[in-house]
Amino acid sequence: MLTGKLPFNGETLGGLVLQITNAQFTPPEQINPGIPREVSNIIKRCLKKRSLMAAIKRLTNC
């Protein structure tokens, strides 16, 4: 783990899902300034929120 911290926390599975879908994460470079910009950009792109419709289309290949 590059930051030593999970991007989202929840005491229950439901709480975790709410965090993932609704909460903003702290950018990795704010937690660990030593993370290279390129790596930080990849992490942010992976954690970027997508619209529900885009996710449905991606998962159903429509």
Short mmCIF file of the C-alpha atoms (twelve columns), coordinates in Angstrom:
data_MODEL
# 
_entry.id   MODEL 
# 
loop_
_atom_site.group_PDB 
_atom_site.id 
_atom_site.type_symbol 
_atom_site.label_atom_id 
_atom_site.label_alt_id 
_atom_site.label_comp_id 
_atom_site.label_asym_id 
_atom_site.label_seq_id 
_atom_site.Cartn_x 
_atom_site.Cartn_y 
_atom_site.Cartn_z 
_atom_site.pdbx_PDB_model_num 
ATOM 1  C CA . MET A 1  0.000   0.000  0.000   1 
ATOM 2  C CA . LEU A 2  1.591   3.280  -1.094  1 
ATOM 3  C CA . THR A 3  -0.145  5.505  1.421   1 
ATOM 4  C CA . GLY A 4  -0.463  3.151  4.368   1 
ATOM 5  C CA . LYS A 5  -4.164  4.012  4.445   1 
ATOM 6  C CA . LEU A 6  -7.257  2.582  2.743   1 
ATOM 7  C CA . PRO A 7  -9.102  5.067  0.518   1 
ATOM 8  C CA . PHE A 8  -12.476 4.125  2.059   1 
ATOM 9  C CA . ASN A 9  -13.524 2.681  5.416   1 
ATOM 10 C CA . GLY A 10 -16.764 1.206  6.639   1 
ATOM 11 C CA . GLU A 11 -17.628 -0.744 9.752   1 
ATOM 12 C CA . THR A 12 -20.032 -2.895 7.739   1 
ATOM 13 C CA . LEU A 13 -20.191 -3.974 4.113   1 
ATOM 14 C CA . GLY A 14 -23.087 -1.582 3.557   1 
ATOM 15 C CA . GLY A 15 -21.125 1.271  5.116   1 
ATOM 16 C CA . LEU A 16 -18.155 0.491  2.917   1 
ATOM 17 C CA . VAL A 17 -20.314 0.441  -0.223  1 
ATOM 18 C CA . LEU A 18 -21.775 3.834  0.731   1 
ATOM 19 C CA . GLN A 19 -18.278 5.226  1.194   1 
ATOM 20 C CA . ILE A 20 -17.107 3.877  -2.164  1 
ATOM 21 C CA . THR A 21 -20.123 5.192  -4.053  1 
ATOM 22 C CA . ASN A 22 -20.571 8.559  -2.319  1 
ATOM 23 C CA . ALA A 23 -17.458 9.738  -0.493  1 
ATOM 24 C CA . GLN A 24 -14.435 11.471 -1.935  1 
ATOM 25 C CA . PHE A 25 -11.016 9.982  -1.220  1 
ATOM 26 C CA . THR A 26 -7.958  11.893 -0.101  1 
ATOM 27 C CA . PRO A 27 -5.566  12.175 -3.053  1 
ATOM 28 C CA . PRO A 28 -2.583  9.860  -2.515  1 
ATOM 29 C CA . GLU A 29 -0.017  12.640 -2.898  1 
ATOM 30 C CA . GLN A 30 -1.578  14.467 0.059   1 
ATOM 31 C CA . ILE A 31 -1.048  11.434 2.281   1 
ATOM 32 C CA . ASN A 32 2.413   10.552 0.951   1 
ATOM 33 C CA . PRO A 33 4.134   13.372 -0.966  1 
ATOM 34 C CA . GLY A 34 6.814   10.904 -2.072  1 
ATOM 35 C CA . ILE A 35 4.453   9.097  -4.447  1 
ATOM 36 C CA . PRO A 36 5.420   9.896  -8.064  1 
ATOM 37 C CA . ARG A 37 2.851   12.033 -9.906  1 
ATOM 38 C CA . GLU A 38 2.329   9.369  -12.577 1 
ATOM 39 C CA . VAL A 39 1.528   6.719  -9.969  1 
ATOM 40 C CA . SER A 40 -0.794  9.089  -8.121  1 
ATOM 41 C CA . ASN A 41 -2.625  9.840  -11.382 1 
ATOM 42 C CA . ILE A 42 -3.163  6.114  -12.012 1 
ATOM 43 C CA . ILE A 43 -4.567  5.634  -8.507  1 
ATOM 44 C CA . LYS A 44 -6.921  8.607  -8.911  1 
ATOM 45 C CA . ARG A 45 -8.104  7.340  -12.287 1 
ATOM 46 C CA . CYS A 46 -8.851  3.911  -10.776 1 
ATOM 47 C CA . LEU A 47 -10.824 5.459  -7.904  1 
ATOM 48 C CA . LYS A 48 -12.707 7.952  -10.068 1 
ATOM 49 C CA . LYS A 49 -16.469 7.765  -9.693  1 
ATOM 50 C CA . ARG A 50 -18.404 6.695  -12.749 1 
ATOM 51 C CA . SER A 51 -22.062 7.195  -13.438 1 
ATOM 52 C CA . LEU A 52 -24.353 4.267  -12.748 1 
ATOM 53 C CA . MET A 53 -25.458 4.068  -16.385 1 
ATOM 54 C CA . ALA A 54 -21.865 3.982  -17.619 1 
ATOM 55 C CA . ALA A 55 -21.102 1.150  -15.194 1 
ATOM 56 C CA . ILE A 56 -24.174 -0.814 -16.320 1 
ATOM 57 C CA . LYS A 57 -23.225 -0.419 -19.980 1 
ATOM 58 C CA . ARG A 58 -19.649 -1.456 -19.276 1 
ATOM 59 C CA . LEU A 59 -20.721 -4.542 -17.327 1 
ATOM 60 C CA . THR A 60 -23.354 -5.647 -19.827 1 
ATOM 61 C CA . ASN A 61 -21.252 -4.817 -22.908 1 
ATOM 62 C CA . CYS A 62 -24.098 -2.792 -24.457 1 
# 
